[in-house]
Amino acid sequence: MITQSMTDIEATLRAEMVMCGRLLYERGLIVAGDGNLSARLPDGSILMTPAGLAKGMLTVDDLVVVDNEGRLVRGAPGRQPSSERYLHLFVLARRPDVMACIHAHPPTAVGATLAGVSLAEPLLPEALIALGPPTMALSPMAQRSCKPFTEWSRLSIARVCCWPPTCSGARARCPQNGWQN
């Protein structure tokens, strides 16, 4: 049996996350520095996108690694983890089967939240047939809180969060869950 080293796995995840960030940006599901991507590393630490950078313009060296408390473990000089890292830590701590998490602020989800429309169930029957039950959550509008949270309601604005097993899997679910522009 061939086993990948930690370095190889992390390098692969970095490349996949950069590609996913670019695709999400190109499709209008994230803009500027909005949203974040994360992936669980074999040692339990979390690889994630940094604060303040456009996800469509990232390089593999821009990504940071945090521990399960959200503290920076390593990253390029000047790179810090996003203040929204707690959303990722919340999902990953409660779902050990989940290996990656993407959250975004897609215009459709923001509009649905403002209009009081739930995206808890797929809007298109094709999405349910192709993808199965939803693995995403839509948070309500609320006051911004960068502190660790225990409820979705403490999130700042409409966000959609997907957590299939991989970043590519999460990205693939975005358009079929009604996130299309």
LUMDOMAR-375907 format. One line per 8 residues: number of its first residue (from 1); their letters; for each residue z, x, y of N, C-alpha, C. Coordinates in nm, 4 decimals, padded with zeros to 6 digits. Layout:
<atoms>
NUM	a	Z X Y Z X Y Z X Y  ...
</atoms>
This chain:
<atoms>
1	mitqsmtd	00.0000 00.0841 -00.1181 00.0000 00.0000 00.0000 00.0000 00.0885 00.1243  -00.0855 00.0568 00.2206 -00.0941 00.1333 00.3448 -00.0038 00.0676 00.4483  00.0812 00.1473 00.5111 00.1716 00.0974 00.6131 00.1376 00.1635 00.7455  00.1235 00.0818 00.8503 00.0967 00.1373 00.9823 00.2254 00.1924 01.0416  00.2125 00.3020 01.1129 00.3297 00.3567 01.1813 00.3602 00.2717 01.3043  00.4816 00.2860 01.3541 00.5238 00.2149 01.4748 00.4272 00.2429 01.5890  00.3855 00.3665 01.6026 00.2947 00.4044 01.7107 00.1610 00.3317 01.6977  00.1078 00.3243 01.5751 -00.0188 00.2545 01.5535 -00.0070 00.1052 01.5821
9	ieatlrae	00.1017 00.0452 01.5372 00.1227 -00.0981 01.5603 00.1357 -00.1258 01.7098  00.2143 -00.0452 01.7790 00.2308 -00.0659 01.9226 00.0990 -00.0453 01.9963  00.0220 00.0548 01.9581 -00.1081 00.0795 02.0230 -00.2017 -00.0396 02.0027  -00.2014 -00.0954 01.8828 -00.2854 -00.2116 01.8535 -00.2417 -00.3321 01.9367  -00.1105 -00.3555 01.9424 -00.0589 -00.4675 02.0221 -00.0896 -00.4491 02.1701  -00.0770 -00.3274 02.2206 -00.1089 -00.3018 02.3618 -00.2535 -00.3386 02.3910  -00.3447 -00.2952 02.3062 -00.4875 -00.3245 02.3271 -00.5133 -00.4747 02.3203  -00.4494 -00.5427 02.2247 -00.4677 -00.6875 02.2104 -00.4124 -00.7624 02.3315
17	mvmcgrll	-00.2975 -00.7191 02.3813 -00.2385 -00.7866 02.4972 -00.3235 -00.7677 02.6222  -00.3780 -00.6486 02.6408 -00.4660 -00.6243 02.7564 -00.5902 -00.7130 02.7458  -00.6481 -00.7219 02.6255 -00.7653 -00.8080 02.6056 -00.7301 -00.9539 02.6328  -00.6172 -01.0004 02.5813 -00.5764 -01.1399 02.6034 -00.5532 -01.1674 02.7514  -00.4877 -01.0753 02.8212 -00.4662 -01.0910 02.9647 -00.5976 -01.1048 03.0399  -00.6935 -01.0232 03.0033 -00.8249 -01.0282 03.0679 -00.8936 -01.1616 03.0405  -00.8900 -01.2074 02.9147 -00.9555 -01.3339 02.8804 -00.8874 -01.4533 02.9471  -00.7555 -01.4546 02.9509 -00.6839 -01.5632 03.0180 -00.7178 -01.5661 03.1665
25	yergliva	-00.7269 -01.4484 03.2277 -00.7617 -01.4381 03.3696 -00.9050 -01.4863 03.3936  -00.9990 -01.4403 03.3114 -01.1393 -01.4784 03.3280 -01.1609 -01.6282 03.3110  -01.0794 -01.6924 03.2297 -01.0925 -01.8365 03.2062 -01.0112 -01.9201 03.3035  -00.9454 -01.8564 03.3988 -00.8714 -01.9297 03.5007 -00.7391 -01.9875 03.4537  -00.6874 -01.9374 03.3417 -00.5599 -01.9864 03.2904 -00.4421 -01.9151 03.3551  -00.4674 -01.7999 03.4143 -00.3682 -01.7276 03.4931 -00.4404 -01.6691 03.6136  -00.3709 -01.6536 03.7224 -00.4279 -01.5910 03.8414 -00.3290 -01.4881 03.8942  -00.3821 -01.3875 03.9581 -00.2999 -01.2833 04.0208 -00.1939 -01.2334 03.9235
33	gdgnlsar	-00.0674 -01.2343 03.9660 00.0414 -01.1848 03.8827 00.1098 -01.2934 03.8017  00.0551 -01.4158 03.8011 00.1175 -01.5270 03.7286 00.1182 -01.5036 03.5782  00.2146 -01.5634 03.5120 00.2204 -01.5625 03.3668 00.2574 -01.4266 03.3095  00.2835 -01.4241 03.1813 00.3163 -01.3004 03.1115 00.2841 -01.3136 02.9642  00.2688 -01.1989 02.8995 00.2461 -01.1913 02.7562 00.3530 -01.1009 02.6970  00.3935 -01.1314 02.5743 00.4890 -01.0443 02.5056 00.4579 -01.0439 02.3566  00.5047 -00.9383 02.2901 00.4891 -00.9268 02.1448 00.6093 -00.8533 02.0887  00.6527 -00.8987 01.9745 00.7666 -00.8373 01.9071 00.7193 -00.7098 01.8367
41	lpdgsilm	00.7902 -00.6010 01.8571 00.7610 -00.4757 01.7885 00.8436 -00.4684 01.6600  00.7997 -00.3883 01.5624 00.8711 -00.3813 01.4346 01.0195 -00.3451 01.4463  01.0580 -00.2696 01.5483 01.1993 -00.2313 01.5634 01.2822 -00.3388 01.6338  01.2190 -00.4524 01.6687 01.2900 -00.5620 01.7341 01.2801 -00.5615 01.8855  01.2335 -00.4527 01.9437 01.2135 -00.4506 02.0886 01.0898 -00.5338 02.1222  01.0717 -00.5610 02.2516 00.9647 -00.6500 02.2969 00.8703 -00.5756 02.3904  00.7427 -00.5766 02.3565 00.6372 -00.5222 02.4418 00.5931 -00.6352 02.5321  00.5875 -00.6104 02.6633 00.5476 -00.7186 02.7535 00.4752 -00.6683 02.8778
49	tpaglakg	00.4113 -00.7615 02.9445 00.3417 -00.7296 03.0685 00.4455 -00.7052 03.1781  00.4130 -00.6186 03.2739 00.5093 -00.5834 03.3784 00.5091 -00.6823 03.4945  00.6065 -00.6674 03.5792 00.6173 -00.7498 03.7000 00.5074 -00.7149 03.7981  00.4539 -00.8179 03.8627 00.3691 -00.7997 03.9791 00.2267 -00.7531 03.9594  00.1800 -00.7348 03.8387 00.0425 -00.6900 03.8187 -00.0446 -00.8047 03.7693  -00.1702 -00.8072 03.8158 -00.2664 -00.9073 03.7702 -00.2960 -00.8828 03.6229  -00.2785 -00.9849 03.5415 -00.2947 -00.9701 03.3967 -00.4391 -00.9423 03.3571  -00.5329 -00.9770 03.4414 -00.6731 -00.9494 03.4125 -00.7146 -00.8065 03.4435
57	mltvddlv	-00.6253 -00.7290 03.5031 -00.6578 -00.5928 03.5445 -00.5699 -00.4877 03.4760  -00.4935 -00.5269 03.3765 -00.3992 -00.4353 03.3121 -00.4684 -00.3279 03.2288  -00.3985 -00.2173 03.2117 -00.4370 -00.1156 03.1145 -00.3242 -00.1080 03.0113  -00.3501 -00.0451 02.8992 -00.2478 -00.0358 02.7955 -00.1236 00.0387 02.8449  -00.1407 00.1292 02.9398 -00.0278 00.2066 02.9924 00.0594 00.1266 03.0884  00.0120 00.0114 03.1352 00.0902 -00.0713 03.2275 00.2020 -00.1482 03.1579  00.1889 -00.1738 03.0292 00.2852 -00.2563 02.9571 00.4202 -00.1849 02.9447  00.5261 -00.2639 02.9370 00.6619 -00.2101 02.9268 00.7272 -00.2594 02.7980
65	vvdnegrl	00.8323 -00.1906 02.7576 00.9100 -00.2295 02.6408 01.0518 -00.2602 02.6879  01.1043 -00.3765 02.6450 01.2415 -00.4159 02.6787 01.3202 -00.4385 02.5499  01.4527 -00.4326 02.5624 01.5380 -00.4642 02.4479 01.5636 -00.6149 02.4459  01.6449 -00.6601 02.3527 01.6704 -00.8039 02.3372 01.7548 -00.8638 02.4486  01.8064 -00.7807 02.5379 01.8804 -00.8277 02.6553 01.7915 -00.8260 02.7806  01.6676 -00.7773 02.7660 01.5752 -00.7718 02.8791 01.5800 -00.6424 02.9578  01.6563 -00.5441 02.9099 01.6653 -00.4142 02.9800 01.5442 -00.3283 02.9465  01.4947 -00.2603 03.0463 01.3803 -00.1710 03.0278 01.4157 -00.0590 02.9316
73	vrgapgrq	01.3356 -00.0425 02.8272 01.3518 00.0664 02.7313 01.2581 00.1795 02.7688  01.1323 00.1425 02.7962 01.0359 00.2427 02.8416 00.9188 00.1749 02.9103  00.8579 00.2526 03.0001 00.7428 00.2053 03.0744 00.6961 00.3143 03.1674  00.5756 00.3005 03.2171 00.5211 00.3984 03.3103 00.6059 00.4003 03.4379  00.6099 00.5120 03.5073 00.6868 00.5184 03.6329 00.6465 00.4054 03.7277  00.7469 00.3386 03.7820 00.7229 00.2298 03.8760 00.7024 00.0943 03.8120  00.6871 00.0891 03.6809 00.6669 -00.0383 03.6120 00.8020 -00.0952 03.5709  00.8214 -00.2240 03.5995 00.9439 -00.2942 03.5650 00.9082 -00.4201 03.4880
81	psserylh	00.9979 -00.4671 03.4026 00.9694 -00.5923 03.3321 00.9720 -00.7104 03.4290  00.8978 -00.8112 03.3969 00.8927 -00.9321 03.4784 01.0293 -00.9992 03.4839  01.0575 -01.0638 03.5962 01.1807 -01.1425 03.6072 01.1767 -01.2615 03.5112  01.0591 -01.2961 03.4637 01.0436 -01.4077 03.3706 01.0549 -01.3636 03.2244  01.1008 -01.2417 03.2026 01.1172 -01.1913 03.0659 01.2133 -01.2783 02.9850  01.3044 -01.3455 03.0544 01.4034 -01.4272 02.9835 01.3400 -01.5453 02.9120  01.2306 -01.5972 02.9625 01.1583 -01.7028 02.8927 01.1117 -01.6510 02.7572  01.0538 -01.5313 02.7560 01.0049 -01.4713 02.6318 01.1204 -01.4420 02.5369
89	lfvlarrp	01.2274 -01.3867 02.5907 01.3437 -01.3550 02.5076 01.4043 -01.4818 02.4476  01.4046 -01.5906 02.5249 01.4559 -01.7194 02.4791 01.3777 -01.7675 02.3568  01.2454 -01.7659 02.3674 01.1602 -01.8108 02.2570 01.1746 -01.7177 02.1374  01.1629 -01.5879 02.1600 01.1647 -01.4916 02.0491 01.3003 -01.4862 01.9788  01.4084 -01.5065 02.0516 01.5414 -01.5055 01.9900 01.5622 -01.6268 01.8997  01.5018 -01.7377 01.9354 01.5225 -01.8602 01.8593 01.4202 -01.8818 01.7492  01.3142 -01.8046 01.7516 01.2087 -01.8199 01.6518 01.1732 -01.6840 01.5923  01.2472 -01.6375 01.4915 01.2193 -01.5070 01.4317 01.0818 -01.4981 01.3663
97	dvmaciha	01.0207 -01.6121 01.3353 00.8869 -01.6133 01.2771 00.7781 -01.5892 01.3813  00.8120 -01.6000 01.5077 00.7143 -01.5827 01.6157 00.7031 -01.4344 01.6508  00.5808 -01.3875 01.6589 00.5580 -01.2460 01.6875 00.5026 -01.2222 01.8279  00.4564 -01.3272 01.8950 00.3985 -01.3111 02.0285 00.4193 -01.4387 02.1093  00.4217 -01.4224 02.2409 00.4436 -01.5359 02.3297 00.3581 -01.5163 02.4555  00.2914 -01.6198 02.4958 00.2150 -01.6183 02.6211 00.2637 -01.7357 02.7042  00.2922 -01.7101 02.8304 00.3174 -01.8220 02.9209 00.2238 -01.8080 03.0391  00.1820 -01.9223 03.0891 00.0821 -01.9243 03.1958 00.1114 -02.0399 03.2902
105	hpptavga	00.0398 -02.0427 03.3992 00.0504 -02.1491 03.4982 -00.0890 -02.2097 03.5166  -00.1492 -02.2617 03.4092 -00.2859 -02.3134 03.4216 -00.2907 -02.4341 03.5141  -00.3960 -02.4443 03.5948 -00.4063 -02.5545 03.6908 -00.3918 -02.6922 03.6268  -00.4460 -02.7113 03.5082 -00.4359 -02.8413 03.4420 -00.2901 -02.8751 03.4101  -00.2151 -02.7763 03.3614 -00.0741 -02.7999 03.3274 00.0090 -02.8248 03.4530  -00.0187 -02.7506 03.5592 00.0536 -02.7722 03.6847 00.0256 -02.9131 03.7362  -00.1024 -02.9520 03.7343 -00.1395 -03.0871 03.7779 -00.0753 -03.1941 03.6920  -00.0726 -03.1726 03.5605 -00.0104 -03.2708 03.4714 00.1384 -03.2845 03.5024
113	tlagvsla	00.2055 -03.1732 03.5271 00.3484 -03.1784 03.5591 00.3716 -03.2556 03.6885  00.2919 -03.2266 03.7893 00.3072 -03.2960 03.9172 00.2800 -03.4456 03.9040  00.1895 -03.4824 03.8111 00.1557 -03.6228 03.7902 00.2470 -03.6908 03.6877  00.3389 -03.6127 03.6273 00.4296 -03.6696 03.5285 00.3658 -03.6941 03.3929  00.2557 -03.6246 03.3638 00.1861 -03.6403 03.2360 00.2347 -03.5322 03.1398  00.2761 -03.5714 03.0218 00.3244 -03.4761 02.9221 00.2086 -03.4136 02.8449  00.2209 -03.2857 02.8188 00.1249 -03.2178 02.7324 00.1899 -03.1836 02.5983  00.2995 -03.2517 02.5662 00.3693 -03.2255 02.4410 00.2823 -03.2595 02.3204
121	epllpeal	00.1945 -03.3552 02.3364 00.0989 -03.3894 02.2319 -00.0402 -03.3517 02.2809  -00.1280 -03.3076 02.1913 -00.2630 -03.2690 02.2328 -00.3356 -03.3848 02.3017  -00.4076 -03.3530 02.4070 -00.4851 -03.4543 02.4779 -00.6141 -03.4874 02.4043  -00.6619 -03.3935 02.3252 -00.7863 -03.4116 02.2519 -00.7569 -03.4154 02.1020  -00.8099 -03.5139 02.0300 -00.7842 -03.5186 01.8855 -00.8374 -03.3948 01.8137  -00.9444 -03.3357 01.8665 -01.0004 -03.2151 01.8061 -00.8989 -03.1015 01.8029  -00.8135 -03.0953 01.9051 -00.7118 -02.9908 01.9098 -00.6131 -03.0075 01.7952  -00.5713 -03.1294 01.7684 -00.4774 -03.1539 01.6595 -00.5406 -03.1208 01.5249
129	ialgpptm	-00.6669 -03.1577 01.5073 -00.7369 -03.1296 01.3817 -00.7570 -02.9797 01.3642  -00.8008 -02.9115 01.4683 -00.8319 -02.7684 01.4583 -00.7084 -02.6804 01.4528  -00.6025 -02.7206 01.5225 -00.4875 -02.6322 01.5399 -00.3598 -02.6786 01.4724  -00.3545 -02.8041 01.4331 -00.2301 -02.8555 01.3772 -00.1354 -02.8941 01.4887  -00.0082 -02.9180 01.4544 00.0895 -02.9598 01.5548 00.1048 -02.8563 01.6664  00.1388 -02.9010 01.7867 00.1511 -02.8084 01.8998 00.2592 -02.7029 01.8787  00.2302 -02.5823 01.9262 00.3306 -02.4762 01.9325 00.3324 -02.4282 02.0769  00.3560 -02.5209 02.1653 00.3629 -02.4900 02.3072 00.4630 -02.5834 02.3708
137	alspmaqr	00.5096 -02.5441 02.4868 00.6031 -02.6281 02.5604 00.5638 -02.6280 02.7065  00.5822 -02.7393 02.7713 00.5567 -02.7524 02.9139 00.6899 -02.7766 02.9815  00.7233 -02.6908 03.0765 00.8522 -02.7070 03.1434 00.8371 -02.7947 03.2664  00.9430 -02.8643 03.3036 00.9385 -02.9468 03.4245 00.9491 -02.8613 03.5496  00.9169 -02.9220 03.6631 00.9359 -02.8545 03.7907 01.0853 -02.8395 03.8143  01.1280 -02.7255 03.8674 01.2708 -02.7032 03.8912 01.2882 -02.5881 03.9884  01.4109 -02.5648 04.0287 01.4411 -02.4517 04.1153 01.4209 -02.3213 04.0390  01.3764 -02.2204 04.1085 01.3542 -02.0903 04.0452 01.4879 -02.0271 04.0073
145	sckpftew	01.4929 -01.9723 03.8884 01.6101 -01.8995 03.8436 01.5641 -01.7797 03.7632  01.5931 -01.6608 03.8098 01.5542 -01.5404 03.7379 01.6637 -01.4947 03.6425  01.7770 -01.5626 03.6428 01.8852 -01.5268 03.5521 01.8524 -01.5801 03.4133  01.9138 -01.5236 03.3116 01.8911 -01.5778 03.1768 01.9201 -01.7273 03.1753  01.8379 -01.8035 03.1033 01.8541 -01.9473 03.1046 01.8733 -02.0010 02.9642  01.9268 -02.1183 02.9567 01.9467 -02.1829 02.8275 01.8719 -02.3152 02.8186  01.8077 -02.3579 02.9244 01.7343 -02.4836 02.9240 01.5979 -02.4631 02.9884  01.4985 -02.5352 02.9382 01.3653 -02.5297 03.0002 01.3729 -02.5735 03.1460
153	srlsiarv	01.4638 -02.6647 03.1798 01.4674 -02.7215 03.3138 01.5044 -02.6199 03.4208  01.5494 -02.5012 03.3818 01.5838 -02.4013 03.4816 01.4625 -02.3160 03.5192  01.3456 -02.3481 03.4672 01.2251 -02.2748 03.5048 01.1771 -02.3207 03.6417  01.0974 -02.2361 03.7079 01.0660 -02.2626 03.8472 00.9507 -02.3594 03.8692  00.8403 -02.3432 03.8005 00.7264 -02.4328 03.8192 00.6623 -02.4585 03.6843  00.5643 -02.5454 03.6824 00.5011 -02.5817 03.5556 00.4488 -02.4569 03.4850  00.4894 -02.4432 03.3618 00.4437 -02.3322 03.2801 00.4094 -02.3878 03.1442  00.3147 -02.3259 03.0806 00.2866 -02.3580 02.9423 00.3136 -02.2320 02.8637
161	ccwpptcs	00.3800 -02.2475 02.7530 00.4171 -02.1337 02.6710 00.3675 -02.1578 02.5291  00.2884 -02.0649 02.4747 00.2395 -02.0733 02.3373 00.3035 -01.9637 02.2555  00.3315 -01.9938 02.1276 00.3917 -01.8908 02.0446 00.3458 -01.8925 01.9004  00.2139 -01.8896 01.8755 00.1689 -01.8661 01.7382 00.2014 -01.7218 01.6972  00.1660 -01.6813 01.5754 00.2059 -01.5493 01.5278 00.1529 -01.4289 01.6069  00.0400 -01.4419 01.6763 -00.0160 -01.3268 01.7480 -00.0610 -01.3661 01.8878  -00.0855 -01.2633 01.9723 -00.1381 -01.2898 02.1071 -00.2741 -01.3575 02.0991  -00.3601 -01.3117 02.0104 -00.4923 -01.3735 01.9972 -00.4793 -01.5187 01.9548
169	gararcpq	-00.3845 -01.5468 01.8660 -00.3614 -01.6844 01.8236 -00.3142 -01.7710 01.9376  -00.2262 -01.7184 02.0197 -00.1771 -01.7936 02.1350 -00.2898 -01.8175 02.2347  -00.3696 -01.7164 02.2613 -00.4799 -01.7310 02.3547 -00.5790 -01.8340 02.3046  -00.6035 -01.8371 02.1741 -00.6989 -01.9325 02.1173 -00.6513 -02.0756 02.1338  -00.5193 -02.0977 02.1346 -00.4659 -02.2328 02.1491 -00.4759 -02.2857 02.2919  -00.4839 -02.1995 02.3889 -00.4803 -02.2432 02.5283 -00.5854 -02.3474 02.5615  -00.7157 -02.3204 02.5440 -00.8153 -02.4198 02.5826 -00.8065 -02.5479 02.5000  -00.7716 -02.5397 02.3711 -00.7704 -02.6588 02.2876 -00.6470 -02.7432 02.3090
177	ngwqn	-00.5502 -02.6955 02.3819 -00.4333 -02.7761 02.4142 -00.4446 -02.8386 02.5515  -00.5662 -02.8509 02.6034 -00.5867 -02.9187 02.7291 -00.5696 -02.8300 02.8504  -00.5782 -02.6985 02.8336 -00.5605 -02.6074 02.9462 -00.6921 -02.5743 03.0140  -00.7972 -02.6473 02.9814 -00.9267 -02.6140 03.0376 -00.9381 -02.6532 03.1827  -01.0140 -02.5766 03.2589 -01.0388 -02.6092 03.4003 -01.1600 -02.7000 03.4061
</atoms>
